[in-house]
Amino acid sequence: MSDHSDSPLPAVAEEQHRLNELLAHVDTARERLADRARAVQRLTADIDHPQALLERDHETYEISQRLAEYSAAEIGLFFGRIDVEDTDPENPVTDDGPGGDGSTLDRRYIGRIGLHADDDEMRTLLMDWRAPLARPFYLATTLHPEGVHTRRHIRTSGRTVTAAADERLSGDSSYTGVTADGGEGSVAQEGALLYAVNRARSRHMTDIVDTIVAEQDRIIRENHRGVTVVQGGPGTGKTAVALHRTAYLLYTWREQLERTGVLIVGPNPRFLDYISQVLPSLGETGVVLATPGTLYPGITTRPMSAEPLLSQEVKGSSEMVGILGNAVRDLQTVPDSPVTFLVDGVTIHLTPAMVKAARTTARRSRRPHNQARERFFASALDRLRDAMADKIGADPLGGENLLSAADRAQLREDLGSEEQVLEALDGFWPTLTPEEVLAGLYGSRGAVDSAASDYDELTRQALLRSDGPDGSIQSDDWTEADAPLLDELAEILGIVGVEEAEAEEQKKWQAQVAEAQEALDILTGSAYQDLDDGTDAEILMAYDVIDAEQLAERQRVRETMSTAERAAADRTWAFGHVIVDEAQELSEMAWRMVFRRAPNRWMTLVGDPAQTGSPAGVESWSDALSPFVKDRWKLHELTVNYRTPADIAEIATAIQAEVAPDQPVPSCLRETGTGVREGDLADLEDAVTQAAAAAGEGLTGLIGAPERLAVLQDLAARTSEALPGDHGEIVVSDVNGAKGLEFDEVVLVEPAEIVAASPQGLNDVYVAVTRATQGLTLVHDADLPW
């Protein structure tokens, strides 16, 4: 095959032919998989052979995963190719293009998934972009061609090739190639980048797999097996790099990460929805997406903005570890006076000293509260037994106690089944849930004063919350600041995870089977002796006598759930890799929660301290990470701003000089988009209309302080109704809800209000200003705060 670059049509036609071949291969493979899936689903598993049931459901899951990959490929199966010097080319092609030397090269098509021929040689038809042999597509330059003679960027829409542009990287460097519309492709990589940043934004992020540049590629393929921090200003592609790194790690460490999973933590639900389609487009599914407010399973949280700033700061501080520990200890109580029981006609007293001694024994076990409860009960019951034995076994003549060891053991057993005794002990050392403890703390001035006695009045007041008419709070009404506290309490209390609970359940099940089998062994031993007619007995097994409903429940196959589904439901799940976007927003308590999910400390953290909006957020990476990994972390910095035009970046740079003067300023790829505009609040409606018109089919972000959002929503609705039918969406948000997102046009309303609302207000304005890819409109009456 040879290059056809002297006109746009042959290049596009050539790649269209190639795309058709690959799509036909995908369609055929998908049909085979669908047929196999239907055949597998028709199979019936014998309940006496649970392994067959496991194998059937596992194969069904594997087929569904592969079908999902093929479906995702429809977004754009391939996007480039390279002709590379190779002593043993798998797909040989002669370099006979302009300036070519006639050498034999290896032609590699690069795409979102890998495809191989069905023959015995399994020849590579399409190379996964994460494969090592695909890396020259991203790294090659004319100065360092990496053996690449020609690199072609291919643009597709669905199943149609729309453009192709070539770069000659070795040989005749003046060779440029052309695009589909006849324009010169002299810098095809830059052209692909400009196309990516200029295209209209939507509710969902698009991948950058075809435009990854060298500094991004180095981070994506970073082999450091510890904490990697990716820092960069707005628009440098931090989020895209994090997501592509996720896909790369899943490809490279598939066997390990398929078992343990990858967790991606983002700042808000809108952000997670925004990135949700990127990983499937890269050929990866099954990653757990969460916000800090959803990492603790089983609860629903309101946004962080629902908390007063002081409460955010207090709840985010690591000082809460001690306060929560005190709150639990305060629930391990001692009675003011003896508790009296009447047991089998005998009166006995549980004294405060007995309870206090039992409490000390339980605390010294160093076990979490709920797990130490068994020690507390055992110690208290031992003391009650001794008191009762002293009373009923006393020798009238003054000799030794008349009760034997067996008598005392029976007394202990009897006391352990006395409901009145157990009820009293439960009150002194109750089984607790994190929700009960935290709700009780927030709703009681006395509880707060006791647990936070070392702190000032403002701190204690920040923890109080009374929602109900009786001063109580709703135990299911939580904010994002509460999730890390509930998680911490789960550790203090010893709440077991799903996997641990199921392991314990499995032990009990095995014990039940063993007990049944033991009974049957006794019966079986005498079975033949009981028969006198010469026939064989039917030999029963344990599974025959255990209730069928129990057996069916045991065959409930968890393997039909994906790793991601199991991990998302299990608070104690240990992920193989954790990625945190907008990591600068995590509080000290949130860091504790996140690091519990990564006991191996293999993490990628993406953020920018200059954009920290939370009063409990990160000021320096070293301060945030040192409690967990000391100085064992690696920093990468992104240096090019792909999103923000230079005229908007000029404003951002002025703000950055105030909030993070020591951080480097990234360079801009573009000079201008639609420009920077200013207006008065009286002209806000016109400003929004003009911005939406400039955005066309793209997104317009209308950003203001939280107290303005209701008015801005009404304005956005009126403006949308007045615009032509093909216009894009107007998204209304405060700064917190806009974190990590992009808009074609941004209308920022009264920046001074945002600054006044928070100690981090100027950081918030910095974030808002840099959400735009094309134009920025500043609408204000007050002076601009920079």
Buried (B, 14 or more C-beta within 10 A) or exposed (E): EEBBBEEBEEBBBBBBEBBEEBBEBBEEBBEEBEEBBEEBEEEEBEBEEBEBBBBBBBBBBBBBBBBBBBEBBEBBBBBBBBBBBBEEBEBEBBBEBBEBEEEEBBBBBBBBBBBEEEEEEEEBBBBBBBBEBBBBBBBBEEEEBBBBBBBBBBBBEEEEBBBBBBBBBBBEEEBBBBBBEEEEBBEBBBBBBBBBBEEEBBBEBBBBBBBBBEBBBEBBBBEEEEBBBBBBBBBBBBBBBBBBBBBBBBBBBEEBBBEBBBBBBBBBBBBBBBBBBBBBBBBBBBBBBBBBBBBBBEBEBBBBBBBEBBBBBBBBBBBBBEBBBBBBBBBBBBBEEBBEBEBEEEEBBBBBEBBBBBBEBBBEEEBBBBBBBEBBBBBBBBBBBBBBBEEBBBEEEEEEBEBEEEBBEEBBEBBBEBEEBBEBBEEBBBEBBBBBBBBBBBBBEEBBBBBBEEBEEEBBBBBBBEEEEEEBBEBEBBBBBBBBBBBBBBBBBBBBBBBEEBEEEEEEBEEBBEEBBEEBEEEBEEBEEEEEEEEEEEEBEBBEEBEEEEBEEBEEBEBBBBBBBBBBBBBBBBBBBBBBBBBBBBBBBBBBBBBBBBEBBBBBBBBBBBBBBBBBBBEEBEEBBEEBEEEEBEEBBBEBBBBBBBBBBEBBBEBBEBBBEEBEBBEBBBEEBBEBBEBEEEEBEEBBBBBBBBBBEBBBBBBBBBEBBEEBEEBBEEBBEEBEEEBBBBBBBBBBBBBBBBBBBBBBBBBBBBBEBBEBBBBBBBBBBBBBBBBBBBBBEEEBBB
